[in-house]
């Protein structure tokens, strides 16, 4: 299975910053908030994510967590 087949990317807005680089993100088009963590490339390059930033999130197909892969 390819990476693009199992992950779906959606846009969202960061509403809360939690410890250990976890964020609460409200997805665009939905009113549910998911828990998202920073992708490894964003940690390595020290890209900061703040409250109110629009981000691209890859949602895990099995659970309610997501991975922030891009800051818009």
mmCIF file as gemmi writes it, N, C-alpha and C atoms, coordinates in Angstrom:
data_model
loop_
_atom_site.group_PDB
_atom_site.id
_atom_site.type_symbol
_atom_site.label_atom_id
_atom_site.label_alt_id
_atom_site.label_comp_id
_atom_site.label_asym_id
_atom_site.label_entity_id
_atom_site.label_seq_id
_atom_site.pdbx_PDB_ins_code
_atom_site.Cartn_x
_atom_site.Cartn_y
_atom_site.Cartn_z
_atom_site.occupancy
_atom_site.B_iso_or_equiv
_atom_site.pdbx_formal_charge
_atom_site.auth_seq_id
_atom_site.auth_asym_id
_atom_site.pdbx_PDB_model_num
ATOM 1 N N . UNK Axp A 1 ? 0.841 -1.171 0 1 0 ? 1 A 1
ATOM 2 C CA . UNK Axp A 1 ? 0 0 0 1 0 ? 1 A 1
ATOM 3 C C . UNK Axp A 1 ? 0.888 1.236 0 1 0 ? 1 A 1
ATOM 4 N N . UNK Axp A 2 ? 0.605 2.167 -0.902 1 0 ? 2 A 1
ATOM 5 C CA . UNK Axp A 2 ? 1.389 3.383 -0.965 1 0 ? 2 A 1
ATOM 6 C C . UNK Axp A 2 ? 1.03 4.319 0.174 1 0 ? 2 A 1
ATOM 7 N N . UNK Axp A 3 ? 1.934 5.219 0.471 1 0 ? 3 A 1
ATOM 8 C CA . UNK Axp A 3 ? 1.699 6.163 1.556 1 0 ? 3 A 1
ATOM 9 C C . UNK Axp A 3 ? 0.503 7.064 1.261 1 0 ? 3 A 1
ATOM 10 N N . UNK Axp A 4 ? 0.349 7.456 -0.007 1 0 ? 4 A 1
ATOM 11 C CA . UNK Axp A 4 ? -0.763 8.342 -0.35 1 0 ? 4 A 1
ATOM 12 C C . UNK Axp A 4 ? -2.101 7.619 -0.283 1 0 ? 4 A 1
ATOM 13 N N . UNK Axp A 5 ? -2.117 6.301 -0.42 1 0 ? 5 A 1
ATOM 14 C CA . UNK Axp A 5 ? -3.364 5.558 -0.36 1 0 ? 5 A 1
ATOM 15 C C . UNK Axp A 5 ? -3.92 5.476 1.053 1 0 ? 5 A 1
ATOM 16 N N . UNK Axp A 6 ? -3.05 5.345 2.04 1 0 ? 6 A 1
ATOM 17 C CA . UNK Axp A 6 ? -3.552 5.132 3.398 1 0 ? 6 A 1
ATOM 18 C C . UNK Axp A 6 ? -3.746 6.419 4.186 1 0 ? 6 A 1
ATOM 19 N N . UNK Axp A 7 ? -3.088 7.508 3.772 1 0 ? 7 A 1
ATOM 20 C CA . UNK Axp A 7 ? -3.209 8.779 4.492 1 0 ? 7 A 1
ATOM 21 C C . UNK Axp A 7 ? -4.03 9.765 3.676 1 0 ? 7 A 1
ATOM 22 N N . UNK Axp A 8 ? -4.9 10.467 4.333 1 0 ? 8 A 1
ATOM 23 C CA . UNK Axp A 8 ? -5.652 11.522 3.667 1 0 ? 8 A 1
ATOM 24 C C . UNK Axp A 8 ? -5.231 12.852 4.271 1 0 ? 8 A 1
ATOM 25 N N . UNK Axp A 9 ? -4.984 13.824 3.416 1 0 ? 9 A 1
ATOM 26 C CA . UNK Axp A 9 ? -4.546 15.141 3.87 1 0 ? 9 A 1
ATOM 27 C C . UNK Axp A 9 ? -5.725 16.103 3.862 1 0 ? 9 A 1
ATOM 28 N N . UNK Axp A 10 ? -5.895 16.818 4.956 1 0 ? 10 A 1
ATOM 29 C CA . UNK Axp A 10 ? -6.948 17.829 5.071 1 0 ? 10 A 1
ATOM 30 C C . UNK Axp A 10 ? -6.35 19.078 5.695 1 0 ? 10 A 1
ATOM 31 N N . UNK Axp A 11 ? -7.015 20.195 5.494 1 0 ? 11 A 1
ATOM 32 C CA . UNK Axp A 11 ? -6.586 21.452 6.096 1 0 ? 11 A 1
ATOM 33 C C . UNK Axp A 11 ? -7.274 21.65 7.433 1 0 ? 11 A 1
ATOM 34 N N . UNK Axp A 12 ? -6.608 22.36 8.325 1 0 ? 12 A 1
ATOM 35 C CA . UNK Axp A 12 ? -7.183 22.622 9.631 1 0 ? 12 A 1
ATOM 36 C C . UNK Axp A 12 ? -6.563 23.849 10.263 1 0 ? 12 A 1
ATOM 37 N N . UNK Axp A 13 ? -7.088 24.217 11.413 1 0 ? 13 A 1
ATOM 38 C CA . UNK Axp A 13 ? -6.598 25.385 12.159 1 0 ? 13 A 1
ATOM 39 C C . UNK Axp A 13 ? -6.226 24.927 13.566 1 0 ? 13 A 1
ATOM 40 N N . UNK Axp A 14 ? -5.04 25.314 14.017 1 0 ? 14 A 1
ATOM 41 C CA . UNK Axp A 14 ? -4.568 24.955 15.357 1 0 ? 14 A 1
ATOM 42 C C . UNK Axp A 14 ? -5.309 25.804 16.375 1 0 ? 14 A 1
ATOM 43 N N . UNK Axp A 15 ? -5.924 25.146 17.364 1 0 ? 15 A 1
ATOM 44 C CA . UNK Axp A 15 ? -6.667 25.878 18.383 1 0 ? 15 A 1
ATOM 45 C C . UNK Axp A 15 ? -6.014 25.829 19.751 1 0 ? 15 A 1
ATOM 46 N N . UNK Axp A 16 ? -5.174 24.82 19.979 1 0 ? 16 A 1
ATOM 47 C CA . UNK Axp A 16 ? -4.561 24.682 21.304 1 0 ? 16 A 1
ATOM 48 C C . UNK Axp A 16 ? -3.211 23.999 21.16 1 0 ? 16 A 1
ATOM 49 N N . UNK Axp A 17 ? -2.213 24.484 21.873 1 0 ? 17 A 1
ATOM 50 C CA . UNK Axp A 17 ? -0.889 23.871 21.91 1 0 ? 17 A 1
ATOM 51 C C . UNK Axp A 17 ? -0.752 23.104 23.224 1 0 ? 17 A 1
ATOM 52 N N . UNK Axp A 18 ? -0.394 21.838 23.122 1 0 ? 18 A 1
ATOM 53 C CA . UNK Axp A 18 ? -0.248 20.962 24.275 1 0 ? 18 A 1
ATOM 54 C C . UNK Axp A 18 ? 1.22 20.586 24.445 1 0 ? 18 A 1
ATOM 55 N N . UNK Axp A 19 ? 1.607 19.999 25.569 1 0 ? 19 A 1
ATOM 56 C CA . UNK Axp A 19 ? 3.005 19.598 25.756 1 0 ? 19 A 1
ATOM 57 C C . UNK Axp A 19 ? 3.429 18.507 24.766 1 0 ? 19 A 1
ATOM 58 N N . UNK Axp A 20 ? 4.731 18.368 24.598 1 0 ? 20 A 1
ATOM 59 C CA . UNK Axp A 20 ? 5.352 17.343 23.752 1 0 ? 20 A 1
ATOM 60 C C . UNK Axp A 20 ? 4.944 17.475 22.292 1 0 ? 20 A 1
ATOM 61 N N . UNK Axp A 21 ? 4.899 18.671 21.781 1 0 ? 21 A 1
ATOM 62 C CA . UNK Axp A 21 ? 4.565 18.997 20.391 1 0 ? 21 A 1
ATOM 63 C C . UNK Axp A 21 ? 3.259 18.363 19.922 1 0 ? 21 A 1
ATOM 64 N N . UNK Axp A 22 ? 2.278 18.359 20.798 1 0 ? 22 A 1
ATOM 65 C CA . UNK Axp A 22 ? 0.933 17.942 20.427 1 0 ? 22 A 1
ATOM 66 C C . UNK Axp A 22 ? 0.067 19.18 20.26 1 0 ? 22 A 1
ATOM 67 N N . UNK Axp A 23 ? -0.874 19.11 19.336 1 0 ? 23 A 1
ATOM 68 C CA . UNK Axp A 23 ? -1.745 20.239 19.055 1 0 ? 23 A 1
ATOM 69 C C . UNK Axp A 23 ? -3.166 19.744 18.877 1 0 ? 23 A 1
ATOM 70 N N . UNK Axp A 24 ? -4.124 20.595 19.256 1 0 ? 24 A 1
ATOM 71 C CA . UNK Axp A 24 ? -5.532 20.312 18.974 1 0 ? 24 A 1
ATOM 72 C C . UNK Axp A 24 ? -5.887 21.104 17.717 1 0 ? 24 A 1
ATOM 73 N N . UNK Axp A 25 ? -6.382 20.387 16.696 1 0 ? 25 A 1
ATOM 74 C CA . UNK Axp A 25 ? -6.639 20.988 15.391 1 0 ? 25 A 1
ATOM 75 C C . UNK Axp A 25 ? -8.106 20.784 15.026 1 0 ? 25 A 1
ATOM 76 N N . UNK Axp A 26 ? -8.764 21.859 14.609 1 0 ? 26 A 1
ATOM 77 C CA . UNK Axp A 26 ? -10.127 21.754 14.077 1 0 ? 26 A 1
ATOM 78 C C . UNK Axp A 26 ? -10.01 21.647 12.565 1 0 ? 26 A 1
ATOM 79 N N . UNK Axp A 27 ? -10.574 20.588 12.009 1 0 ? 27 A 1
ATOM 80 C CA . UNK Axp A 27 ? -10.471 20.335 10.581 1 0 ? 27 A 1
ATOM 81 C C . UNK Axp A 27 ? -11.435 21.216 9.801 1 0 ? 27 A 1
ATOM 82 N N . UNK Axp A 28 ? -11.022 21.571 8.599 1 0 ? 28 A 1
ATOM 83 C CA . UNK Axp A 28 ? -11.837 22.416 7.739 1 0 ? 28 A 1
ATOM 84 C C . UNK Axp A 28 ? -13.015 21.61 7.197 1 0 ? 28 A 1
ATOM 85 N N . UNK Axp A 29 ? -14.195 22.161 7.296 1 0 ? 29 A 1
ATOM 86 C CA . UNK Axp A 29 ? -15.385 21.463 6.832 1 0 ? 29 A 1
ATOM 87 C C . UNK Axp A 29 ? -16.015 20.575 7.886 1 0 ? 29 A 1
ATOM 88 N N . UNK Axp A 30 ? -15.355 20.4 9.025 1 0 ? 30 A 1
ATOM 89 C CA . UNK Axp A 30 ? -15.876 19.607 10.124 1 0 ? 30 A 1
ATOM 90 C C . UNK Axp A 30 ? -15.761 20.437 11.391 1 0 ? 30 A 1
ATOM 91 N N . UNK Axp A 31 ? -16.538 20.093 12.378 1 0 ? 31 A 1
ATOM 92 C CA . UNK Axp A 31 ? -16.443 20.833 13.637 1 0 ? 31 A 1
ATOM 93 C C . UNK Axp A 31 ? -15.775 20.011 14.725 1 0 ? 31 A 1
ATOM 94 N N . UNK Axp A 32 ? -15.243 18.858 14.367 1 0 ? 32 A 1
ATOM 95 C CA . UNK Axp A 32 ? -14.578 18.02 15.353 1 0 ? 32 A 1
ATOM 96 C C . UNK Axp A 32 ? -13.111 18.41 15.458 1 0 ? 32 A 1
ATOM 97 N N . UNK Axp A 33 ? -12.588 18.338 16.654 1 0 ? 33 A 1
ATOM 98 C CA . UNK Axp A 33 ? -11.174 18.626 16.896 1 0 ? 33 A 1
ATOM 99 C C . UNK Axp A 33 ? -10.435 17.303 17.04 1 0 ? 33 A 1
ATOM 100 N N . UNK Axp A 34 ? -9.253 17.212 16.423 1 0 ? 34 A 1
ATOM 101 C CA . UNK Axp A 34 ? -8.442 16.007 16.556 1 0 ? 34 A 1
ATOM 102 C C . UNK Axp A 34 ? -7.13 16.387 17.231 1 0 ? 34 A 1
ATOM 103 N N . UNK Axp A 35 ? -6.442 15.385 17.726 1 0 ? 35 A 1
ATOM 104 C CA . UNK Axp A 35 ? -5.134 15.547 18.326 1 0 ? 35 A 1
ATOM 105 C C . UNK Axp A 35 ? -4.1 15.295 17.238 1 0 ? 35 A 1
ATOM 106 N N . UNK Axp A 36 ? -3.158 16.21 17.061 1 0 ? 36 A 1
ATOM 107 C CA . UNK Axp A 36 ? -2.167 16.081 16.004 1 0 ? 36 A 1
ATOM 108 C C . UNK Axp A 36 ? -0.773 16.326 16.573 1 0 ? 36 A 1
ATOM 109 N N . UNK Axp A 37 ? 0.203 15.646 15.993 1 0 ? 37 A 1
ATOM 110 C CA . UNK Axp A 37 ? 1.594 15.817 16.406 1 0 ? 37 A 1
ATOM 111 C C . UNK Axp A 37 ? 2.402 16.298 15.211 1 0 ? 37 A 1
ATOM 112 N N . UNK Axp A 38 ? 3.582 16.835 15.454 1 0 ? 38 A 1
ATOM 113 C CA . UNK Axp A 38 ? 4.431 17.35 14.391 1 0 ? 38 A 1
ATOM 114 C C . UNK Axp A 38 ? 5.138 16.219 13.672 1 0 ? 38 A 1
ATOM 115 N N . UNK Axp A 39 ? 5.243 16.326 12.361 1 0 ? 39 A 1
ATOM 116 C CA . UNK Axp A 39 ? 5.986 15.364 11.564 1 0 ? 39 A 1
ATOM 117 C C . UNK Axp A 39 ? 7.481 15.528 11.842 1 0 ? 39 A 1
ATOM 118 N N . UNK Axp A 40 ? 8.236 14.52 11.561 1 0 ? 40 A 1
ATOM 119 C CA . UNK Axp A 40 ? 9.669 14.518 11.837 1 0 ? 40 A 1
ATOM 120 C C . UNK Axp A 40 ? 10.435 15.605 11.109 1 0 ? 40 A 1
ATOM 121 N N . UNK Axp A 41 ? 10.086 15.874 9.836 1 0 ? 41 A 1
ATOM 122 C CA . UNK Axp A 41 ? 10.774 16.917 9.073 1 0 ? 41 A 1
ATOM 123 C C . UNK Axp A 41 ? 10.525 18.295 9.68 1 0 ? 41 A 1
ATOM 124 N N . UNK Axp A 42 ? 9.338 18.51 10.226 1 0 ? 42 A 1
ATOM 125 C CA . UNK Axp A 42 ? 9.044 19.803 10.845 1 0 ? 42 A 1
ATOM 126 C C . UNK Axp A 42 ? 9.814 19.954 12.156 1 0 ? 42 A 1
ATOM 127 N N . UNK Axp A 43 ? 10.011 18.86 12.866 1 0 ? 43 A 1
ATOM 128 C CA . UNK Axp A 43 ? 10.822 18.918 14.097 1 0 ? 43 A 1
ATOM 129 C C . UNK Axp A 43 ? 12.282 19.161 13.771 1 0 ? 43 A 1
ATOM 130 N N . UNK Axp A 44 ? 12.791 18.452 12.745 1 0 ? 44 A 1
ATOM 131 C CA . UNK Axp A 44 ? 14.201 18.592 12.374 1 0 ? 44 A 1
ATOM 132 C C . UNK Axp A 44 ? 14.527 20.007 11.925 1 0 ? 44 A 1
ATOM 133 N N . UNK Axp A 45 ? 13.646 20.614 11.151 1 0 ? 45 A 1
ATOM 134 C CA . UNK Axp A 45 ? 13.881 21.961 10.637 1 0 ? 45 A 1
ATOM 135 C C . UNK Axp A 45 ? 13.38 23.055 11.562 1 0 ? 45 A 1
ATOM 136 N N . UNK Axp A 46 ? 12.9 22.671 12.726 1 0 ? 46 A 1
ATOM 137 C CA . UNK Axp A 46 ? 12.439 23.584 13.773 1 0 ? 46 A 1
ATOM 138 C C . UNK Axp A 46 ? 11.402 24.583 13.262 1 0 ? 46 A 1
ATOM 139 N N . UNK Axp A 47 ? 10.413 24.07 12.547 1 0 ? 47 A 1
ATOM 140 C CA . UNK Axp A 47 ? 9.313 24.906 12.075 1 0 ? 47 A 1
ATOM 141 C C . UNK Axp A 47 ? 8.333 25.07 13.218 1 0 ? 47 A 1
ATOM 142 N N . UNK Axp A 48 ? 8.041 26.306 13.564 1 0 ? 48 A 1
ATOM 143 C CA . UNK Axp A 48 ? 7.164 26.575 14.698 1 0 ? 48 A 1
ATOM 144 C C . UNK Axp A 48 ? 5.715 26.619 14.246 1 0 ? 48 A 1
ATOM 145 N N . UNK Axp A 49 ? 4.86 26.035 15.062 1 0 ? 49 A 1
ATOM 146 C CA . UNK Axp A 49 ? 3.424 26.06 14.823 1 0 ? 49 A 1
ATOM 147 C C . UNK Axp A 49 ? 2.789 26.75 16.01 1 0 ? 49 A 1
ATOM 148 N N . UNK Axp A 50 ? 2.011 27.788 15.728 1 0 ? 50 A 1
ATOM 149 C CA . UNK Axp A 50 ? 1.383 28.587 16.772 1 0 ? 50 A 1
ATOM 150 C C . UNK Axp A 50 ? -0.131 28.465 16.687 1 0 ? 50 A 1
ATOM 151 N N . UNK Axp A 51 ? -0.788 28.915 17.724 1 0 ? 51 A 1
ATOM 152 C CA . UNK Axp A 51 ? -2.245 28.898 17.748 1 0 ? 51 A 1
ATOM 153 C C . UNK Axp A 51 ? -2.765 29.836 16.659 1 0 ? 51 A 1
ATOM 154 N N . UNK Axp A 52 ? -3.717 29.357 15.878 1 0 ? 52 A 1
ATOM 155 C CA . UNK Axp A 52 ? -4.284 30.139 14.791 1 0 ? 52 A 1
ATOM 156 C C . UNK Axp A 52 ? -3.67 29.847 13.437 1 0 ? 52 A 1
ATOM 157 N N . UNK Axp A 53 ? -2.593 29.072 13.387 1 0 ? 53 A 1
ATOM 158 C CA . UNK Axp A 53 ? -1.963 28.727 12.11 1 0 ? 53 A 1
ATOM 159 C C . UNK Axp A 53 ? -2.821 27.731 11.338 1 0 ? 53 A 1
ATOM 160 N N . UNK Axp A 54 ? -2.852 27.901 10.005 1 0 ? 54 A 1
ATOM 161 C CA . UNK Axp A 54 ? -3.5 26.912 9.146 1 0 ? 54 A 1
ATOM 162 C C . UNK Axp A 54 ? -2.456 25.855 8.813 1 0 ? 54 A 1
ATOM 163 N N . UNK Axp A 55 ? -2.805 24.592 8.957 1 0 ? 55 A 1
ATOM 164 C CA . UNK Axp A 55 ? -1.868 23.495 8.749 1 0 ? 55 A 1
ATOM 165 C C . UNK Axp A 55 ? -2.51 22.417 7.884 1 0 ? 55 A 1
ATOM 166 N N . UNK Axp A 56 ? -1.653 21.611 7.243 1 0 ? 56 A 1
ATOM 167 C CA . UNK Axp A 56 ? -2.108 20.442 6.509 1 0 ? 56 A 1
ATOM 168 C C . UNK Axp A 56 ? -1.846 19.219 7.39 1 0 ? 56 A 1
ATOM 169 N N . UNK Axp A 57 ? -2.876 18.408 7.59 1 0 ? 57 A 1
ATOM 170 C CA . UNK Axp A 57 ? -2.803 17.276 8.506 1 0 ? 57 A 1
ATOM 171 C C . UNK Axp A 57 ? -3.08 15.985 7.741 1 0 ? 57 A 1
ATOM 172 N N . UNK Axp A 58 ? -2.219 14.994 7.93 1 0 ? 58 A 1
ATOM 173 C CA . UNK Axp A 58 ? -2.483 13.651 7.405 1 0 ? 58 A 1
ATOM 174 C C . UNK Axp A 58 ? -3.148 12.862 8.523 1 0 ? 58 A 1
ATOM 175 N N . UNK Axp A 59 ? -4.364 12.411 8.273 1 0 ? 59 A 1
ATOM 176 C CA . UNK Axp A 59 ? -5.132 11.718 9.305 1 0 ? 59 A 1
ATOM 177 C C . UNK Axp A 59 ? -4.853 10.225 9.24 1 0 ? 59 A 1
ATOM 178 N N . UNK Axp A 60 ? -4.632 9.639 10.394 1 0 ? 60 A 1
ATOM 179 C CA . UNK Axp A 60 ? -4.437 8.204 10.519 1 0 ? 60 A 1
ATOM 180 C C . UNK Axp A 60 ? -5.758 7.495 10.221 1 0 ? 60 A 1
ATOM 181 N N . UNK Axp A 61 ? -5.766 6.474 9.364 1 0 ? 61 A 1
ATOM 182 C CA . UNK Axp A 61 ? -7.039 5.821 9.024 1 0 ? 61 A 1
ATOM 183 C C . UNK Axp A 61 ? -7.626 5.007 10.168 1 0 ? 61 A 1
ATOM 184 N N . UNK Axp A 62 ? -6.847 4.715 11.208 1 0 ? 62 A 1
ATOM 185 C CA . UNK Axp A 62 ? -7.321 3.842 12.275 1 0 ? 62 A 1
ATOM 186 C C . UNK Axp A 62 ? -7.839 4.576 13.494 1 0 ? 62 A 1
ATOM 187 N N . UNK Axp A 63 ? -7.407 5.799 13.699 1 0 ? 63 A 1
ATOM 188 C CA . UNK Axp A 63 ? -7.8 6.484 14.924 1 0 ? 63 A 1
ATOM 189 C C . UNK Axp A 63 ? -8.046 7.953 14.713 1 0 ? 63 A 1
ATOM 190 N N . UNK Axp A 64 ? -8.153 8.68 15.79 1 0 ? 64 A 1
ATOM 191 C CA . UNK Axp A 64 ? -8.462 10.094 15.718 1 0 ? 64 A 1
ATOM 192 C C . UNK Axp A 64 ? -7.24 10.99 15.739 1 0 ? 64 A 1
ATOM 193 N N . UNK Axp A 65 ? -6.049 10.444 15.585 1 0 ? 65 A 1
ATOM 194 C CA . UNK Axp A 65 ? -4.843 11.256 15.604 1 0 ? 65 A 1
ATOM 195 C C . UNK Axp A 65 ? -4.442 11.643 14.191 1 0 ? 65 A 1
ATOM 196 N N . UNK Axp A 66 ? -3.647 12.696 14.108 1 0 ? 66 A 1
ATOM 197 C CA . UNK Axp A 66 ? -3.146 13.14 12.825 1 0 ? 66 A 1
ATOM 198 C C . UNK Axp A 66 ? -1.721 13.631 12.952 1 0 ? 66 A 1
ATOM 199 N N . UNK Axp A 67 ? -1.081 13.831 11.79 1 0 ? 67 A 1
ATOM 200 C CA . UNK Axp A 67 ? 0.303 14.297 11.766 1 0 ? 67 A 1
ATOM 201 C C . UNK Axp A 67 ? 0.343 15.588 10.969 1 0 ? 67 A 1
ATOM 202 N N . UNK Axp A 68 ? 0.862 16.643 11.57 1 0 ? 68 A 1
ATOM 203 C CA . UNK Axp A 68 ? 0.985 17.932 10.891 1 0 ? 68 A 1
ATOM 204 C C . UNK Axp A 68 ? 2.198 17.858 9.968 1 0 ? 68 A 1
ATOM 205 N N . UNK Axp A 69 ? 1.952 18.001 8.663 1 0 ? 69 A 1
ATOM 206 C CA . UNK Axp A 69 ? 3.032 17.861 7.697 1 0 ? 69 A 1
ATOM 207 C C . UNK Axp A 69 ? 3.423 19.177 7.038 1 0 ? 69 A 1
ATOM 208 N N . UNK Axp A 70 ? 2.54 20.2 7.121 1 0 ? 70 A 1
ATOM 209 C CA . UNK Axp A 70 ? 2.855 21.461 6.466 1 0 ? 70 A 1
ATOM 210 C C . UNK Axp A 70 ? 2.126 22.599 7.158 1 0 ? 70 A 1
ATOM 211 N N . UNK Axp A 71 ? 2.823 23.721 7.262 1 0 ? 71 A 1
ATOM 212 C CA . UNK Axp A 71 ? 2.209 24.933 7.804 1 0 ? 71 A 1
ATOM 213 C C . UNK Axp A 71 ? 1.949 25.883 6.645 1 0 ? 71 A 1
ATOM 214 N N . UNK Axp A 72 ? 0.723 26.353 6.545 1 0 ? 72 A 1
ATOM 215 C CA . UNK Axp A 72 ? 0.352 27.206 5.411 1 0 ? 72 A 1
ATOM 216 C C . UNK Axp A 72 ? 0.321 28.665 5.786 1 0 ? 72 A 1
